[in-house]
């Protein structure tokens, strides 16, 4: 992995773009059928490179941690698909290019269900800032092409591995036709990021309404994760009466796809589905709706 130091002369470009977005009104938008909350389910569909540490571990190769995640790609994915099918919810996959290359049958299953797909790096344990500038410049279009080839469409969304970018990532994404990004957990509504003479839409994501944070940092039980999702929804649903908001449910097949945890997703989807004024959408649909309203 490169130990390069960041180019401090370039970092302000992304920082200034985010600061500029503060002044852009993001409450003046509507959802279909006068909805209150746009709910999108992000399934982080990930593959890992054995040549690099996994989630900060010290062993290389780390076969134990690799196998844990491989379980999600082999067995957990089917359970998540089944639950989303049960409630007629289309997911948004955050997909590593290596997953797209190695698991084309799952990519086809997602395509057949009308899912959206976001680029999610090459391998999940290679963060974007670990690449040299020329490597990143070549990598991003290659990732987009790998996803397109397996999914059948060119992705227009992006979630960086670990939500970590280099100082150049936004510009490279914009140059390659990406129109929305989920890296910035800075708001409950979409907002525009000025970049390269145009704008990119930031679609709300969460590190908390996320099984990795729930089972890792917070040490919640499946029941606790379900209740966390429901509590988040209840408050956003109340707030959404005056101006629509966005809520994400972020899951990983190797975590939520375990047999004893899948009930957390099932219970949350069942609860939210019992409310009127919910727009179950994909990331691309939310970004497009916001863009049309502005």
Secondary structure as UniProt FT lines:
FT   HELIX           8..20
FT   HELIX           21..23
FT   HELIX           32..34
FT   STRAND          37..45
FT   TURN            50..51
FT   TURN            55..56
FT   HELIX           63..71
FT   HELIX           72..76
FT   HELIX           77..86
FT   TURN            87..88
FT   STRAND          92..95
FT   HELIX           97..102
FT   HELIX           104..112
FT   TURN            113..114
FT   STRAND          116..119
FT   TURN            124..125
FT   HELIX           128..130
FT   HELIX           133..151
FT   STRAND          157..158
FT   HELIX           161..163
FT   TURN            167..168
FT   HELIX           169..175
FT   TURN            176..177
FT   STRAND          180..181
FT   STRAND          191..195
FT   TURN            196..197
FT   STRAND          198..202
FT   HELIX           211..212
FT   HELIX           213..217
FT   HELIX           222..239
FT   TURN            240..242
FT   STRAND          245..252
FT   TURN            253..257
FT   TURN            259..261
FT   HELIX           262..273
FT   STRAND          278..280
FT   HELIX           283..293
//
